[in-house]
Amino acid sequence: MGAASKKKTKAGFCLGPRWLRAGFALGAVLSRPLAARAAEQLFLRPPRRRGSASERAAGALAEGEALEIPVQGFRVRAWRFGVGPPVLLVHGFGGSAAEMAPLIRPLVAEGCQAVAFDAPAHGESTGRLASGATFAAAVSAVAASVGARAAVGHSLGGSAIAFALAGGLGLRNAVLLSPPRSAAPFFRRFCEALALSSPLEEALRGRIRARHGLAPEEFEVVRGPAAGSIPLLVIHDRGDREVPFAQGEAVAARLGAELVATSGLGHRRILLDPAIGSRVAAFVAAHLPRCPCGRLAELELAFTGPVCEPCALDREMFRRDLRSHPAVPGEGSPASAA
């Protein structure tokens, strides 16, 4: 990349390659719809990370039970670990379920079932383009499929959890790691970097709204009835260069969440820190109901309240008063035997 391509705009964003900026400038003149389509593909197509580190992380998923869950026409791949109340693990834009692997062991050790999934257009899931709205839809669909009781999200995954909560997703608690408050700054950075004209920027915004139901500025963490009524924890590093700490502060203030500030972990190493993993798992477990036996409850039965699966099975097998039913003729009752 030449020196000219590293020039900064008045807003402080690095400009993209000169040839790409020139291409969009020419495209905006010749065919604005085609130029907007090309810009949409560039903005919403997640990068694919490769290399030994990614392969080692992906290997951690091999021990889980593989699932496939339909989400708005996509086939989403997920992996389930352990037993207990299910907890979703949601990666960020350009990431994968493998990045959330360091949180699996602490959650399972606390008595939870960890469910990590690749968002649409990421990892082993189908699709080519993804947005914040896509992430939020995947969170809601996967949560419904596995019966999630809590969720932990990183970066855009954290924002998607908050967005889904405001839309009515029912969870007992959630942890948001390095969450952006809005997609607006990233959209602005993209448009500045490519020096898109105002008409082309508006055409791009319209395409995104038409495809995903929301313009970038409309995907924002807002206070919702569900989000405001459950325990929430936001963890953000003060030195985060991808999502500034002020974004996490704003999310915590908006949602009334507990805020934990870290130092020296940045945007991605925060997922690898054992102390963070332990704190996340402890928070999740502390805000889930427990069976009278002390284990975390997977079920909440109308006649007994929170109960774990072993205790539910024990009651089903040995409590005759809980499983007796009136005799039905024709189904082995004395009347049918007469």
For each residue, the residues with C-beta under 8 A, 3 or more apart:
1: 5 6 17
2: 5 6 18
3: 6 7
4: 7 18
5: 1 2 15 16 17 18
6: 1 2 3 14 15
7: 3 4 14 15
8: 12 13 14 15
9: 12 13 15 192 193 195
10:
11: 188 192
12: 8 9
13: 8 9 188 189 192 193
14: 6 7 8 193
15: 5 6 7 8 9 18 21 192 193 194 195
16: 5 20 21 193 194 195
17: 1 5 20 21
18: 2 4 5 15 21 22
19: 22 23
20: 16 17 23 24 194
21: 15 16 17 18 24 25 194 195
22: 18 19 25 26
23: 19 20 26 27
24: 20 21 27 28 35 38 39 194 195 196 200
25: 21 22 28 29 195 197
26: 22 23 29 30
27: 23 24 30 31 32 34 35 38 200
28: 24 25 32 35 196 197 199 200
29: 25 26
30: 26 27 34 35
31: 27 34 35
32: 27 28 35 36 199 200 203
33: 36 37 203
34: 27 30 31 37 38
35: 24 27 28 30 31 32 38 39 200 203
36: 32 33 39 40 200 203 204 206 207
37: 33 34 40 41 207
38: 24 27 34 35 41 42
39: 24 35 36 42 43 194 196 200 204
40: 36 37 43 44 129 204 207 208 211
41: 37 38 44 45 128 129
42: 38 39 45 190 194
43: 39 40 187 190 204 208
44: 40 41 129 130 131 208
45: 41 42 121 128 129
46: 93 94 121 122 130
47: 94
48: 94
49: 54 94 95 96
50: 54 55
51: 54 55
52: 55 56
53: 56 57
54: 49 50 51 57 58 96 98
55: 50 51 52 58 59
56: 52 53 59 60
57: 53 54 60 96 98 99 101
58: 54 55 61 62 96 98
59: 55 56 62
60: 56 57 63 98 101 104
61: 58 64 79 97 98 101 116
62: 58 59
63: 60 81
64: 61 79 80 81 104 116
65: 79 80 81
66: 77 78 79
67: 77 78 79 80 115 117 145 146
68: 75 76 77 78
69: 75 76 78 117 141 142 145 146
70: 73 74 75 76 141
71: 74 75 76 120 137 138 141 142
72: 120 134 137 141
73: 70
74: 70 71 120 121 125 126 127 138
75: 68 69 70 71 125 126
76: 68 69 70 71 117 118 119 120 125 126 138 141 142
77: 66 67 68 97 117 118 123 124 125
78: 66 67 68 69 97 115 116 117 118 142 146
79: 61 64 65 66 67 97 115 116 117
80: 64 65 67 86 113 114 115 146
81: 63 64 65 104 107 108 113 114 115 116
82: 104 107 108 112 113 114
83: 113 298 309
84: 108 111 112 113 295 296 298 308
85: 111 112 113 149 150 172 288 296 297 298
86: 80 112 113 114 115 146 147 148 149
87: 107 112 113 114 115 148 149 150 151 152 284
88: 115 116 117 139 142 143 146 148 150 151 152 153 161
89: 97 100 103 104 114 115 116 117 151 152 153
90: 100 117 119 135 138 139 151 152 153 154 157 158 160 161
91: 95 96 97 99 100 116 118 119 122 153 154 155 157
92: 95 99 153 154 155 156 157 158 178
93: 46 130 135 155 156
94: 46 47 48 49 122
95: 49 91 92 99 122 154 155 157
96: 49 54 57 58 91 99 118 122 123
97: 61 77 78 79 89 91 100 101 116 117 118 123
98: 54 57 58 60 61 101 116 123
99: 57 91 92 95 96 154 268 271
100: 89 90 91 97 103 104 116 152 154 271
101: 57 60 61 97 98 104 116
102: 105 271 272 274 277
103: 89 100 106 107 114 152 271 277 280 281
104: 60 64 81 82 89 100 101 107 108 114 116
105: 102 108 109 277
106: 103 109 110 277 278 280 281
107: 81 82 87 103 104 110 112 113 114 152 280 281 284 285
108: 81 82 84 104 105 111 112 113 114
109: 105 106 281
110: 106 107 281 282 284 285 296
111: 84 85 108 285 295 296
112: 82 84 85 86 87 107 108 150 281 284 285 288 296
113: 80 81 82 83 84 85 86 87 107 108 298
114: 80 81 82 86 87 89 103 104 107 108
115: 67 78 79 80 81 86 87 88 89 142 146 148
116: 61 64 78 79 81 88 89 91 97 98 100 101 104
117: 67 69 76 77 78 79 88 89 90 97 125 138 142
118: 76 77 78 91 96 97 122 123 124 125
119: 76 90 91 122 123 125 130 134 135 138 157
120: 71 72 74 76 125 126 127 130 134 138
121: 45 46 74 125 126 127 128 129 130 134
122: 46 91 94 95 96 118 119 125 127 130
123: 77 96 97 98 118 119
124: 77 118
125: 74 75 76 77 117 118 119 120 121 122
126: 74 75 76 120 121
127: 74 120 121 122 130 134
128: 41 45 121
129: 40 41 44 45 121 134 211
130: 44 46 93 119 120 121 122 127 134 135
131: 44 134 135 183 208 211 212 214 216 219
132: 135 136 156 159 160 163 183 214 216 219
133: 136 137 163 212 213 214 219
134: 72 119 120 121 127 129 130 131 137 138 212
135: 90 93 119 130 131 132 138 139 156 157 159 160
136: 132 133 139 140 160 161 163 164 167 219
137: 71 72 133 134 140 141 164
138: 71 74 76 90 117 119 120 134 135 141 142 160
139: 88 90 135 136 142 143 151 153 157 160 161 164 169
140: 136 137 143 144 164 167 169
141: 69 70 71 72 76 137 138 144 145
142: 69 71 76 78 88 115 117 138 139 145 146 148
143: 88 139 140 146 147 148 151 164 169 171
144: 140 141 147 148
145: 67 69 141 142
146: 67 69 78 80 86 88 115 142 143
147: 86 143 144
148: 86 87 88 115 142 143 144 151 171
149: 85 86 87 171 172 288
150: 85 87 88 112 171 172 173 174 175 284 287 288
151: 87 88 89 90 139 143 148 161 171 174 175
152: 87 88 89 90 100 103 107 174 175 176 177 280 284
153: 88 89 90 91 92 139 156 157 158 159 160 161 174 175 176 177 179
154: 90 91 92 95 99 100 157 158 177 178 270 271
155: 91 92 93 95 158 159 177 178 179 180 242 243 267
156: 92 93 132 135 153 159 160 179 180 183
157: 90 91 92 95 119 135 139 153 154 160 161
158: 90 92 153 154 155 161 162 175 176 177 178 179 234 251
159: 132 135 153 155 156 162 163 176 179 180 181 182 183 219 221 251
160: 90 132 135 136 138 139 153 156 157 163 164
161: 88 90 136 139 151 153 157 158 164 165 169 171 174 176
162: 158 159 165 166 174 176 179 221 227 232 251 255
163: 132 133 136 159 160 166 167 219 220 221 222
164: 136 137 139 140 143 160 161 167 168 169
165: 161 162 168 169 171 174 224 226 227 230
166: 162 163 221 222 223 224 225 226 227
167: 136 140 163 164 224 226
168: 164 165 224 226
169: 139 140 143 161 164 165 226
170: 226
171: 143 148 149 150 151 161 165 174 226 230
172: 85 149 150 230 231 287 288 289
173: 150 230 231 232 233 283 284 287 288
174: 150 151 152 153 161 162 165 171 230 232 233
175: 150 151 152 153 158 232 233 234 235 280 283 284
176: 152 153 158 159 161 162 179 232 233 234 235 248 251 257
177: 152 153 154 155 158 234 235 236 270 271 276 280
178: 92 154 155 158 235 236 237 240 242 243 248 267 270
179: 153 155 156 158 159 162 176 221 234 236 243 247 248 251
180: 155 156 159 183 185 186 243 247 251
181: 159 220 221 247 250 251 254
182: 159 185 217 219 220 221
183: 131 132 156 159 180 186 187 216 217 219 220
184: 187 188 216 217 220
185: 180 182 188 189 247
186: 180 183 189 190 216
187: 43 183 184 190 191 205 216 217
188: 11 13 184 185 191 192
189: 13 185 186 192 193
190: 42 43 186 187 193 194
191: 187 188 194 196 201 204
192: 9 11 13 15 188 189 195
193: 9 13 14 15 16 189 190
194: 15 16 20 21 24 39 42 190 191
195: 9 15 16 21 24 25 192
196: 24 28 39 191 200 201 204
197: 25 28 200 201
198: 201 202
199: 28 32 202 203
200: 24 27 28 32 35 36 39 196 197 203 204
201: 191 196 197 198 204 205
202: 198 199 205 206
203: 32 33 35 36 199 200 206 207
204: 36 39 40 43 191 196 200 201 207 208
205: 187 201 202 208 209 215 216 217
206: 36 202 203 209 210 215
207: 36 37 40 203 204 210 211
208: 40 43 44 131 204 205 211 212 214 215 216
209: 205 206 212 213 214 215 218
210: 206 207
211: 40 129 131 207 208
212: 131 133 134 208 209
213: 133 209
214: 131 132 133 208 209 218 219
215: 205 206 208 209 218 219
216: 131 132 183 184 186 187 205 208 219
217: 182 183 184 187 205 220
218: 209 214 215
219: 131 132 133 136 159 163 182 183 214 215 216
220: 163 181 182 183 184 217
221: 159 162 163 166 179 181 182 250 251 254 255
222: 163 166 254
223: 166 227 228 254 255 256
224: 165 166 167 168 227 228
225: 166 228 229
226: 165 166 167 168 169 170 171 229 230
227: 162 165 166 223 224 230 232 255
228: 223 224 225 255 256
229: 225 226
230: 165 171 172 173 174 226 227 287
231: 172 173 258 283 287
232: 162 173 174 175 176 227 252 255 256 257 258
233: 173 174 175 176 257 258 260 280 283
234: 158 175 176 177 179 248 251 252 255 257 258 259 260
235: 175 176 177 178 248 259 260 262 270 276 279 280
236: 177 178 179 240 243 245 247 248 249 259 260 261 262
237: 178 240 245 261 262 263 264 265 266 267 270
238: 245 261 262 263
239: 245 263 264 265 266
240: 178 236 237 243 244 245 248 266 267
241: 244 266 267
242: 155 178 266 267
243: 155 178 179 180 236 240 247 248 267
244: 240 241 247
245: 236 237 238 239 240 248 249 261
246: 249 250
247: 179 180 181 185 236 243 244 250 251
248: 176 178 179 234 235 236 240 243 245 251 252 259
249: 236 245 246 252 253 259
250: 181 221 246 247 253 254
251: 158 159 162 176 179 180 181 221 234 247 248 254 255 257
252: 232 234 248 249 255 256 257 258 259
253: 249 250 256
254: 181 221 222 223 250 251
255: 162 221 223 227 228 232 234 251 252
256: 223 228 232 252 253
257: 176 232 233 234 251 252
258: 231 232 233 234 252
259: 234 235 236 248 249 252
260: 233 234 235 236 279
261: 236 237 238 245
262: 235 236 237 238 265 270 273 276
263: 237 238 239
264: 237 239 269
265: 237 239 262 269 270 273 276
266: 237 239 240 241 242 269 270
267: 155 178 237 240 241 242 243 270
268: 99 271 272
269: 264 265 266 272 273
270: 154 177 178 235 237 262 265 266 267 273 276
271: 99 100 102 103 154 177 268 276
272: 102 268 269
273: 262 265 269 270 276 277
274: 102 277 278
275: 278 279
276: 177 235 262 265 270 271 273 279 280
277: 102 103 105 106 273 274 280 281
278: 106 274 275 281 282
279: 235 260 275 276 282 283
280: 103 106 107 152 175 177 233 235 276 277 283 284
281: 103 106 107 109 110 112 277 278 284 285
282: 110 278 279 285 286
283: 173 175 231 233 279 280 286 287
284: 87 107 110 112 150 152 173 175 280 281 287 288
285: 107 110 111 112 281 282 288 296
286: 282 283
287: 150 172 173 230 231 283 284
288: 85 112 149 150 172 173 284 285 296 297
289: 172 296 297 300 305 306
290: 294 295 296 297 306
291: 294 295 296 297 306 307 308 311
292: 307 311
293: 308 310 311
294: 290 291
295: 84 111 290 291 308 310 311
296: 84 85 110 111 112 285 288 289 290 291 308
297: 85 288 289 290 291 300 306 307 308
298: 83 84 85 113 307 308 309 312
299: 306 307 308 309 312
300: 289 297 305 306 307
301: 304 305 307 312
302:
303: 322
304: 301 307 315
305: 289 300 301
306: 289 290 291 297 299 300
307: 291 292 297 298 299 300 301 304 311 312 315
308: 84 291 293 295 296 297 298 299 311 312
309: 83 298 299 312 313
310: 293 295 313 314
311: 291 292 293 295 307 308 314 315
312: 298 299 301 307 308 309 315 316
313: 309 310 316 317
314: 310 311 317 318 319
315: 304 307 311 312 318 319 322
316: 312 313 319 322 323
317: 313 314
318: 314 315
319: 314 315 316 322 323
320: 323 324
321: 324
322: 303 315 316 319
323: 316 319 320
324: 320 321
325: 328
326:
327: 331 333 334 335
328: 325 331 333
329: 333 335 336
330: 333 336
331: 327 328 336
332: 336 337
333: 327 328 329 330 336 337
334: 327 337 338
335: 327 329 338
336: 329 330 331 332 333
337: 332 333 334
338: 334 335
